[in-house]
């Protein structure tokens, strides 16, 4: 694949016909030769053989039907310093917001009003961000994000796995979907990836320019607007095996999800955990 559109969005772009895990490959390359892999370097494949999700989960997809893309960022302030540690929790949300915006644009472009059907009656799809790192279409997962710090803490690898043309028989879970299933059109991988990279770079540059301040950069407002978790009844499986059940009310200054506990009415901030949207 040439990926001519995508190449113009970033500093270094490398397509591989096969990769174990694009996150692992990019991390190893960036650690071994930092100068060769600058800020906004990208590795992408449509044949990932050892993909990983959060908590070490396996992520697999048929060859040619999904994209695995990893982006290396080396964020620095105007004075050349690292961003504040507290800002690092925003990167999964930043990437999730970028993918949500890109997927929403792609879906809207492919879903055209049918002849003799009023525009108001044309198919509508709800593309949202599920805190902290999943992109959903009509409640079904189309993309997951995995961010990992480099061993020397001099960069972050942002991985994304996007279901492009999986059919019903290819889906890994009953709660998954693909762009093909939603739009009934085989998506152009380059156009989709270019849209994601463009959105990612836009949000990233604004965030870095604001020295990692999510409020000042507008990232907090953007993520909050895209996040379908907010206002929902949720169950959060916390590290350690306990559950928090309540209503997701917001995202705090560090990117943590705030949840009002159903049991005692107290508000808690959650930095990590598996979130399930509950339907009563």
C-alpha positions in Angstrom: 0.0 0.0 0.0 1.2 3.5 -0.8 -0.8 5.5 1.7 0.0 8.7 -0.2 -2.5 10.8 1.7 -1.4 9.5 5.2 2.3 10.2 4.5 1.7 13.9 4.2 0.2 14.2 7.7 3.3 13.1 9.7 7.1 13.4 9.9 8.0 9.7 9.2 5.7 7.0 7.9 6.4 3.4 7.4 4.0 0.7 6.1 4.8 -2.9 6.8 3.0 -5.8 5.1 3.2 -7.7 8.4 4.1 -6.8 12.0 4.0 -8.6 15.3 2.7 -5.6 17.3 3.1 -2.1 15.8 3.5 -0.7 19.3 6.3 -3.2 20.1 8.0 -2.6 16.8 7.9 1.2 17.0 9.0 1.2 20.7 12.0 -1.0 19.9 13.1 1.1 16.9 12.6 4.4 18.7 14.5 3.2 21.7 17.4 1.9 19.7 17.8 5.0 17.4 15.9 8.0 18.8 17.3 10.3 16.1 15.8 8.2 13.3 12.4 8.2 14.8 11.4 11.7 15.7 8.1 13.2 16.9 5.1 12.0 14.9 6.7 8.9 13.4 4.2 6.2 12.3 4.2 2.5 11.7 1.1 0.8 10.2 0.1 -2.6 9.0 -3.0 -4.5 7.9 -1.5 -7.8 9.1 -0.7 -7.7 12.8 0.1 -11.1 14.2 0.6 -10.4 17.9 -1.6 -7.4 18.6 -2.3 -6.3 22.2 -5.0 -4.4 23.9 -5.2 -3.0 27.4 -4.4 -5.3 30.3 -2.5 -7.6 27.9 -5.5 -8.7 26.0 -5.0 -10.2 22.6 -6.2 -8.2 19.6 -6.5 -10.1 16.3 -8.2 -9.4 13.0 -8.1 -11.1 9.6 -5.4 -9.9 7.3 -6.3 -6.9 5.2 -9.5 -6.2 7.1 -8.2 -3.9 9.9 -5.5 -1.3 10.5 -3.0 -1.4 13.3 -1.3 2.0 13.5 1.2 3.3 16.1 2.3 6.9 16.4 5.3 8.0 18.3 5.0 11.4 20.0 7.9 13.1 21.8 6.0 16.1 23.4 8.1 19.0 24.6 7.1 22.4 26.0 8.2 25.7 24.3 11.3 25.6 26.4 12.2 22.1 25.5 11.1 20.4 28.7 8.9 17.4 29.1 5.2 17.9 29.6 4.0 17.8 33.2 3.5 14.2 34.4 -0.1 15.0 35.2 -0.8 15.7 31.6 0.2 12.2 30.4 -3.2 10.7 31.3 -4.7 12.8 28.5 -3.0 11.0 25.7 -5.4 8.0 25.4 -8.3 10.5 25.4 -6.5 12.7 22.9 -6.0 9.7 20.5 -9.6 8.5 21.2 -11.0 11.9 20.4 -9.0 12.1 17.2 -10.2 8.7 16.1 -13.8 9.5 17.0 -13.7 12.6 14.9 -12.1 10.8 12.0 -14.6 7.8 12.1 -17.5 10.2 12.4 -16.4 12.0 9.3 -15.9 8.8 7.4 -19.3 7.4 8.4 -21.1 10.6 7.5 -19.3 10.7 4.1 -20.3 7.1 3.2 -23.9 7.3 4.5 -25.7 9.1 1.7 -29.5 9.7 1.6 -31.3 7.1 -0.5 -33.2 8.4 -3.5 -36.8 9.2 -2.7 -36.0 9.2 1.0 -36.1 12.5 2.9 -32.8 13.6 4.3 -34.3 13.6 7.8 -35.1 9.9 7.3 -31.7 8.9 6.1 -29.6 6.5 8.3 -28.0 8.2 11.3 -25.1 6.7 13.3 -23.9 7.8 16.7 -20.0 7.8 16.8 -18.8 8.3 20.4 -15.7 8.0 22.6 -16.0 5.5 25.5 -13.8 6.6 28.3 -10.9 6.2 28.1 -9.9 4.7 24.9 -12.6 2.9 22.8 -14.5 4.3 19.8 -18.0 3.1 19.4 -20.6 3.4 16.6 -24.1 2.9 17.9 -22.7 1.4 21.0 -20.5 -1.2 19.2 -16.7 -1.0 19.3 -14.9 -0.2 16.1 -11.5 0.9 17.5 -9.4 0.5 20.6 -6.4 2.7 21.7 -3.3 1.6 23.7 -0.8 4.2 24.8 2.6 3.1 26.2 5.5 5.1 27.6 9.0 4.5 26.1 11.4 2.8 28.5 13.5 6.1 28.7 10.2 8.1 29.2 11.2 10.3 26.3 8.2 9.5 24.2 4.8 7.8 24.1 3.7 5.2 21.5 0.0 5.6 20.7 -1.4 2.4 19.2 -4.8 2.1 17.6 -6.6 -0.9 16.1 -9.4 0.0 13.7 -11.9 -2.5 12.2 -12.2 -1.6 8.5 -13.9 -4.3 6.5 -14.6 -7.1 8.9 -18.0 -8.9 8.2 -20.3 -10.5 10.8 -18.2 -13.7 10.8 -14.9 -11.9 11.5 -16.0 -9.9 14.5 -14.0 -10.8 17.7 -17.0 -10.1 20.1 -20.7 -9.6 19.9 -20.2 -5.9 20.9 -17.8 -5.2 17.9 -18.5 -3.7 14.5 -16.6 -2.4 11.5 -16.8 0.5 9.1 -18.0 -1.9 6.4 -20.9 -3.2 8.5 -22.0 0.3 9.4 -21.6 2.0 5.9 -22.1 -1.1 3.7 -19.1 0.3 1.7 -15.5 -1.0 1.7 -13.5 1.9 3.2 -10.4 3.3 1.7 -7.7 2.5 4.3 -5.5 5.5 3.2 -8.4 8.0 3.5 -9.4 6.7 6.9 -5.9 6.7 8.2 -5.1 10.1 6.8 -8.3 11.5 8.5 -7.2 10.0 11.9 -3.6 11.3 11.6 -4.8 14.7 10.7 -7.1 14.9 13.7 -4.4 13.5 16.0 -1.8 16.0 14.9 -4.2 18.9 15.2 -5.2 18.0 18.8 -1.7 17.0 19.8 -0.1 20.3 18.5 -2.7 22.3 20.4 -2.1 20.3 23.6 1.7 20.7 23.4 1.4 24.4 22.6 -0.6 24.8 25.8 2.1 22.9 27.8 -0.2 20.0 28.4 -3.1 22.0 29.7 -6.2 20.3 28.6 -8.5 23.2 29.5 -6.4 25.9 27.7 -5.9 23.7 24.6 -9.6 22.9 24.3 -8.9 19.2 24.6 -11.0 18.8 27.8 -14.0 20.4 26.1 -13.6 18.3 22.9 -13.2 15.0 24.8 -16.2 15.8 27.0 -18.3 16.6 23.9 -17.4 13.4 22.2 -17.5 11.1 25.3 -20.7 9.0 25.3 -19.8 7.7 28.8 -20.7 11.0 30.4 -24.2 10.9 31.8 -24.4 7.2 31.5 -25.0 4.6 34.2 -21.7 2.6 34.4 -19.9 -0.2 36.1 -16.2 0.3 36.4 -14.1 -2.7 37.1 -11.3 -1.2 39.2 -7.7 -2.5 39.5 -7.8 -5.0 42.4 -11.1 -6.6 41.4 -13.6 -4.3 43.0 -16.5 -2.7 41.0 -17.8 0.9 41.1 -21.4 1.3 40.0 -22.9 4.7 39.5 -23.3 7.6 37.0 -20.4 9.0 35.0 -20.6 12.8 35.6 -17.5 14.3 34.0 -13.7 14.2 33.3 -11.4 15.9 35.7 -8.3 18.0 35.1 -6.1 14.9 34.8 -8.4 13.0 32.4 -9.9 10.8 35.1 -13.5 9.8 34.9 -15.7 11.1 37.8 -18.4 8.7 38.9 -21.1 9.3 41.5 -21.3 6.1 43.5 -24.7 4.5 43.4 -24.2 3.0 46.9 -23.3 6.2 48.9 -23.8 9.1 46.5 -20.1 10.1 46.8 -18.2 11.3 43.7 -15.0 9.4 42.9 -12.3 9.9 40.3 -11.2 6.9 38.3 -7.8 6.8 36.7 -8.0 3.3 35.2 -10.5 0.6 34.9 -12.8 -1.3 32.5 -16.0 0.6 31.9 -19.3 -1.0 31.0 -22.2 1.2 29.9 -25.3 -0.1 31.8 -28.7 -0.2 30.2 -31.6 -0.5 32.6 
